Amino acid sequence: MPTAFVRALVTDVLSNPSQPKIPTRKTISEYAGKIAGDENLKNLPRNSLAVKILSNAESKSNGGDEGEVICYPFFSSHFSMPVKPGEEVWVMFEEYDPPGRSAIGYWISRVHGPRHVEDTNYAYNRRTYKTSTSSASNKKRTSDKFSEKESESSSAADPSSPTQLDSTESPTTNPTEIIELIQHAGKFHRFDAVPRYTKRPGDFILQGSNNSLLMLGEERGHTGLTDPEVSASLLGVLGGKPAIDMVVGRKMTSSTKTISMELLNSEIDKRVGPDEPANEGEANFADDAARIYITANSDDVEGPDALLSLRSPSDAYPETDNKKNQIGSFVVTKADNLRLISRKSVKIIKEPPISPAERTLDGSAIIMNDNGYMQIAGKKVILSSYIGGEASQPYVRLDKLSDFLVALIDQQQSLNDSVASLSRALSTFGAAAATVIPPAADLGFTSGVELANLTGLKTLTSVSKERISKEFRQSTLGSIVIYGE
């Protein structure tokens, strides 16, 4: 027969057959006979699945676990899709001739459900066959019908939570199988309320199961200061603004609701109705947990600086304000904590312009080399407080200060010498005049004392000059770590 695509229920994920400690419903040996050829089972690749075929009601007619088959991943190891037990996938067989299949099956991807079913975290496809409007919210849940135990756990839920929409029958002969599969999935998968993302037609999107997303498309997003009224995905055609957005932990808008699913796991309320949020899960630059955002041609109105609502520390230094330069390409990284780690060197460089019209501008850089040296270069380096305050003072250049102090001491020493000469002259005059004018002896005595004091001061001044000339420059006040102009 020709190649066939069939729908299948995932009963187990064999993420690493070489690691027996990873939770699986059965051991690898217990899956003997579920795949074409024992050698294929022995060499089972990672991310293989145990499934039950649902197409043509095969899982009903084959009954129990006898209908299980093992499927390889369809895509090579370069590309691996997420899937959990209890979800449904598309499976392809090179030759499809049940029940005796001679060819290996390959699972392709999860089956995409309708809007009230599809969920990047976990898609419970049995809801597909029930109405998705809020008017059906009082219908009895699968968990209540399938299992008395689950009915008891459901009654413990918050009565104010909206009742989930469910299918009323199992896709297999085991009426509690879906519940068992969801419980098994909970051993290695975190059930989480993940906001949905609306892409533009030209965007390429990759999403993980737990609120991680990569968008290759064009610029979009909100500041997050208020809940946006207009969806960023509905904006018109942009004039050449390609962008890449890598984000984790997208914030849910205030209109997005979370509820408890069958086993009280948290999920997004996906019921179709007039209260569905149009802007759920969109880029929120202020409040999303962490992102890397790359643009090619931003402007100063809707570019990253505007979306980030940045407040630059430029109150005291207008020349550092970069508003006029908020255009062109950007790479933005935002998170609660950033780490930039290099084993050898780091260079952060603002290239100097080569255009003659911009010769008044200059370059700047922070360079960290593998020898432990760090260089900060720029036309002017300013250290200041972030918010307001007085303008910072220039740092003192040690050589200039040292030269000034040495010159000052030289002048003081010259003055000391002049005063000493005057003191000696007065002392000689006082000794000669003492025989004629008795009070002149006091003048000679006083001049002698002053001369002694000046001699001591001269010695102290010489020591100070020597310290300034040597120690002052080298170690006492001169930093051995920080150097500048």
PyMOL commands that set and color helices and strands:
alter all, ss='L'
color gray80, all
select helices_A, chain A and resi 28-31+38-42+55-62+64-67+125-129+134-136+142-146+148-155+177-185+232-234+304-308+318-320+323-325+356-358+398-433+440-476
alter helices_A, ss='H'
color red, helices_A
select strands_A, chain A and resi 4-14+48-53+68-73+88-93+105-110+204-207+212-218+242-248+258-260+266-268+290-298+328-334+346-350+364-368+374-378
alter strands_A, ss='S'
color yellow, strands_A
deselect
rebuild
show_as cartoon
